[in-house]
Amino acid sequence: MNSAPQQPPELERSLGLGRATAMVVGTIIGASIFVQPSLVTGAVGSIGSVFLAWGIAGLLTLAGALITAELASAYPETGGVYAFLRRAWSPGMGFLWAWAMFWSMHTGIIAALSMVFARYAGYFVPLSDLGLRAVAIAVILVLSLVNVAGVRLGSALQTAVTVAKVGAILILIVAGFWLGGRVPAHFVAAGAPAGTALGPLALAVAAGLFAFGGWHMVTYTAGETRDPARTLPRALVAGTIGVTLAYLALNAVYLYVLPLERVAASERVAAEVADVLLGRGGGGLLAALVVGSTFGALTGIILVGPRVYYSLARDGLLFRWVGTIHPLYRTPHRAIILQAAWAAVLVATGTYRVLFSRVVYTEWIFFAAMAVGLLRLRRRADHRPAYRVAGRALVPLVFAGCAVFVAVSQIVADPRNSVFGLSLVLVGVPVYALWTWRRQPRTPDGAIPK
């Protein structure tokens, strides 16, 4: 008796609008908003400029989200930015994005956040350096196993942690304005100038953008999202706007409770605010908030990355076994394990500090290419998005220009390390060339047909 051939398992579409929005919010809000405001404030000299810098960073992030939303609604494919770059430019461009993601950008973020998680967990249980690394690796492995067990379970955990995290942030904001009334003066800046020069403002915006990182990652899970052409744009816009409002409110609390100079000089501004509001017990509450925040961000970031490597393997640009779907859990389990293994190596060796700090700015070069790529794709007949960015070419061009400016400013500020970072990305060019050359069809004698 003949039986029909069994179809290989596919990814499970279980992400709705609520969980997709939670993923956007959860991956953006990590630990940066609790420390990065000091860098933003230190770069400018007035309270108004602080809010201007955060507002510009939020608008640029929203512009990127809108561009990504149009692309996701036109091409709701697993892989997100990888898939967009591949379509707009070439498979090689998509490969370079995935190459940089795996070796530094994405796994570096996972390693860095896991260490932040471990350091703040050490507030409650003292840990040696070896203990910190062990906790960091353990949280990577545990969350990776959760995501192997199914996107439904991983996204549910992400949603629950994000709701708790946002709730805690709202409590901090309310408590700041309620209890902060005991402080003698508010929004104080000694000798602040009336305006801010373009250079310092640009540095402040670049520092603020770092705290918005991860806004694009939800598009990696298009293959597991219900009605992705409509769900992803709504999640991107709602999540980005929500995070921007939360960041502005948090900075308002910081500057309401502490003088501008103290915010700029602080290495743990949120903890100082908590101490002022609640006394010595504030540090413990803040540590718990950072632990929960980084845990939520890690949950989402670990979930989304393997979907890019899965797409790469399915496109023949990576070993096919990496793109295997688990027959029971319907997740790219091998890609998840591979990502966890390399992130754990970065934690164990400490090399994530070097890789992440030297290569993270290259992300913005790819973002510029993605924005210009949208204009190229709009000329094609198959570009039929369910959502279109208003303003025709204005938003993509402005965003691309700003993305290039961010990248160039980082290169100029640290040219030596920039050469290393760019070199690491460019190593992917000969790797891609060799890979595609080996996969070309050949005649029986081994020659490549003309």
N, C-alpha and C positions, 0 to 999 in steps of 0.2 A: 504494500500500500504506500503510495507516494504522499509525502507531506510537503507542505509549502516551506521554503527556506525560512529559517527563523531570522527576524530582523534584529540588528544590533540595538542594544538599549539606547534611548535618547535621554537628554536632560529633562528633568521634571519641571513643568511650568507651574510654580506655586507662589510666586511673588506677586502680590497685589499692590495697589497704590500706597496703602498704609505702610507696608514693610519696605517698599522701595524708597519712600520718603524718609523713613527711619534710617535706612542705609545711607542716604545722602547726609543727613544730619549727624549720624553716628560716626561716619568716617571722617567728616570734617572736624568735628569737635573732639580733639584729643587732649594733649597736655599743653599745647602751644599757647592757648588763650590764657593760661594761668601764669605764663612767664614772658611771652612775646610782647605784651604791652609795654614793658620796660624799654625794649629796643625801639619800639615805635615812638614812645614819648621822649626818649633820649635823643632821637634824631631831629626833633623839631623843638621850637622854643615857646610854644603857646598852646593853651588848652584847645582853642579853636582849631589849630592845625592838627592836633591829635585826632579830633573827630573827623576832620577833613580827610586825613590819611586813611583812617579806617573806612570812611564812606567810599573813597575812591577804590580801595582794595575790594570792598563789597560789590561795588558796581562792576569792576573788572571781572570778578568771579561770576557775577550774574550774567555778564556778556558772554563769558566762556560757557556757562551753563545753557544759555539760549542757543548758542551755536551748536553745542553738543546735542541739545534737544531736537533741533531740526535734522541733524544727521541721524540721530537715533530713530526719529519717526520715519525717515526715508529708508534707512537700512537697519532695521531692528535685528542685528546679528550679534551673536555672542562674540565678545572680544573688544567691543567699544572702540577706543581710540585706534587700536591696532587695525580693526576692520575699516575704519574711516580713512586712515592714511593709506592703507593698501588700495582702496578703491580710488581715492583722489589722486594718488601719485604713482605708486608701484608696490608690488609685493616686497621689494627691498626696503622701502621706507617703513612699511609695517614691521618688517623683521627687525630693523634697527631699534624701533620703539620697544618691541618685546625683549630684545637683547639687553637694552639698558634697564628695562624693568626688572628682569630676573637677576642680573649680576649686581645691581646697585640700587636703582630707584625704589622699587617696590619691596624687595627683601630687606633693603637698608632701612626703610621706614618701619617694617615689622620688627627688625632687630632693635632699632632705637626705641620704639614705643615699649617693647617688652622690657628693656632696661629701665625705662622711666617707671613702668609698673612695679618692677622689683625694688627700685630705690624707695618708692613711696610705701610699698608694703613693708619695707624695712623700718619704717617709722613705728610699726606696731610690734614687729619681731626683729630684733637686731640681726643683721646678716653680714658675714664677711664678703670679700670680693668674690670668692668662689661661690658662696651662697647666693649672692645677687645673680650671678650668671646662671646658676642652677635653676633659680626661680624663673628667670626670664625664658630659659629654654623650655622649662616645664609648661609655662602658659602658652607658648607657641605650639607645643606638641598637643596639649589638651584641646585647644581651640581648633587645631587642624583636624584632630580626630572627630570633634563635634561636626565639622563641616564635611568630613568624609561620610558621616552617618546620614547626611541629607541636607539639601539647601533649606528645606522647610524648618528643620531643627535649628540650623545655623541662623537663619533669618529671624526666627522666633526669639532666640536668645539675644540677637542684635536689637530687635525691637524693644524687648523688655528692658535691657540695659539702657537703651537710648531714652526711653520714657523716664526711667529713674534718674538718669543723668540730667536731662532737661529740667525735671522737677527740682532737683537739687540746685541747679543754676538759678532757677526762678526764685527759690527760697533765699539764695545768697543775694540776689538783686533786691528783693523785698526787704530782707534784714538789713542790707546796706543802707537803704534810704530811711528805714524806720529807726534803727539803732544808731545810725551815723549822725543823727541830730545832736548827739552829745559832743561831737567834734567842734572846736571853737569856730572854724571857718571852713568854707567849702569852695572847691574849684579855685584854689589859690596857686599862683605861679609868681614867684619873686622875680621882678625885673624882666618879665617876659616881653619880647619884642612884639610890635603890632602885627607883623607879617612873617612869613616863612619863605626862604629862598627855595627855588625849584630843586636844587640838588639835595638838600636835607629832606624835603618833602618826598622826593623820589625814593630815597633810602628808607624812609618811614613806610611808604606804600609797599616797597619790596618786602620789608619785614612783616607787614601785615598780611601780605599774600601767603606767606609761609603758614600762617595760622588757618588759612582757608584751603589748604591742600587737601586733595581727595574728592573734590566736588564731582569729578568726571567718572569716578569708579563704578557707580551704579550701572553705567552702560555696558560694563563687562558681562553683566548677567542677563542680557536681553533674551538669550535662549531659555531662561528660566523664569521669565516675567510674563504674566498674563496680559495680553493685548499690549505688547511693548511699544508699539507706535504711538499710543496715547498715554500709557502709564508712565513711561520714562520722562517725557517732557514735563508732565505735571509734577512728578517727583523732584526733578531737577530744579524747577522754578520755585516750588513751594519750599523745598529744603534749603536752598541757597538764601532766599529772602528771610526765612526764619532764623538761620544762623547769623546773618548780617545784623538783624535786629537784636539778637542775643548778645553779640559782640559789642555793639554800640552801648547797650544797657550795662554790660559788665564794666566797660571802660568808664562809663559815667559813674558807677559805684566806686571804682578805684580812685577816681579823681575827686569824688565827693568826700571820701573818707581821708585820703592822704594828699598832701601837697604834691604838685607836679614834680618838683625836684626829687622827692622821696620815691615817687613812682618810677622815675627815670633811673634812679640809682639802685633800686631793689633787684635782688636776684630771685626773689620769690614773692612777687607783689600780691598775689591772691592770699598767700599765707599771712602776710603782714596785715592785710585788710581784715582777715578773719581774727587775728590776734587783737586788733584794735576794737573790733565789734564784740568779741566774745571772751576776751582775756586769753590766758594760756591754753585753754581748751580748744581755741579756734584752730590751732595747728593740726590737731588730730582730725577734726571734721574736714578740714581742707585736704589733708592727706587721703582720707577716705573718698572724697570727691574725685581727686586725681586718679586714684586706683580704679574707681568705677568708670571714669571717663576714658582712661587708656585701655581698659578691658573692653569697653564697647567699641572703641575705634579699632582695636586689634581684631575683634570678631568680624567686623565688616571687611577690613583690608585683607585678612587671611582668606575670607570667603571669595572675594572678587578676583584676585590675581590669577589663580589657576585657570580661570576661564579664558584668559589670553593665551596661555601656553597650550591649552586644549585646542583653541582655534588654530594656533600655529601648526600643531601636529596634524590637524584635519586638513590643512592647506598644503601639507607636504613639506613644510619648512622646518620640521622638527621630527624626531623619531616618532613613528606612528604609535608606539606603545604608550607614549605620554598622553595621547588623546583618547585612551580607553575609558569608557564609561562603566562604572560599577554596575553589575547586573541587578543587584538588589536595591542599592541606595540611589542609583541613577545620578551619580556625581563623578566628576573627573578626578577620581581618587589618587591616581598616580601623579598627576600634576600637583595636587595638594601636598602629597608626601614629599615630592621633589622640592617644592618651595619651602616646606618646613625644614627639610634637611639643610638647605643652603643658608636659610636665616639662622638656624641653630649654629652653624659653623661661624657665621659672622659674629654672633654673640660670644661664642667660646673663644674666638681669637681676638676680638675687639676691633677687627678691621672694618666693621660697619661705620665707625666714626670717620675713617679716611674716605671710604667709598661714598657714603651718603653725603658728606659735606662737600666733596669735590665734584659730584655728578648731578646733584639734585636740580641745579639750575638748568641743566639740559632739557628737563621736562618742558620748560617754557619755549625752547626752540621748536620742539615738536608741536606745542600748542599753536604757535604761529603758523606752522605748516598746515595744521588741521583747519585753521580759520581760512587761510587762502585756498585750501583744498575745497572748502564748501563752495566758494565762488566757481571753481572749476567744475564741480559736480552739478551745479545749477544749470550748466549749459547742456547737460546730457538728458536724453529722452527718458531714461529710467529714474530720474530724480523727481519723485512724486511724494513729497513729505506730507504728513498729516498736520504738521505745524511748520510755520515759516517765521523766521526772525524778521521783525519790522525794520524798515529803513533800508531795504535792499542791501547794498554792499557796505553801508556805513559801519554797522556794528562789527562785521568780520574784519574790515580793514583797520578800524581803530584798535580792536582787540589784538590783531596780529602785530601792529606797530608797538603797542604797549608790551606785548610778550617779548618781542625782540629787544626792546629797551631794557626790560628786566634782566634778560639773559646777558646782554652786552655789559650792563652796569656791573653785574657780578663778575664777569670775566675781567673787566678793567680793574675792579677792586682787588682781585686776587689772581693775577695772570699765571703765576707758577702752578698753582693747584688746578687752574682752569685747563691748562695744557694736558695735565694728567687725566682730568675728567673727560675732555673731548677725545683724547687718545683711546680711552677705554671704550667709548661708544663707537669710534671709528674702526676699532678692531673687528667689529661686527661686519664691516664691508667685505674684507677678504673671506671671512667665515661664510657669509651668504654666497659669495661668488663660488667658493669651493663646493658648498652644499648643492647649489643649483647645477654646477658643472657635472658633479657626480651623478645627478639624477637625470641627466639628458639621455634620450634614447640612443642606442648604439647599434651598429651593424654587427653581424656575427664575429667579425674579426676585432671588435672592440673600438672601431672608429666611430666618430660622431658624424652622422650624415649631414651633408650640406643642404 
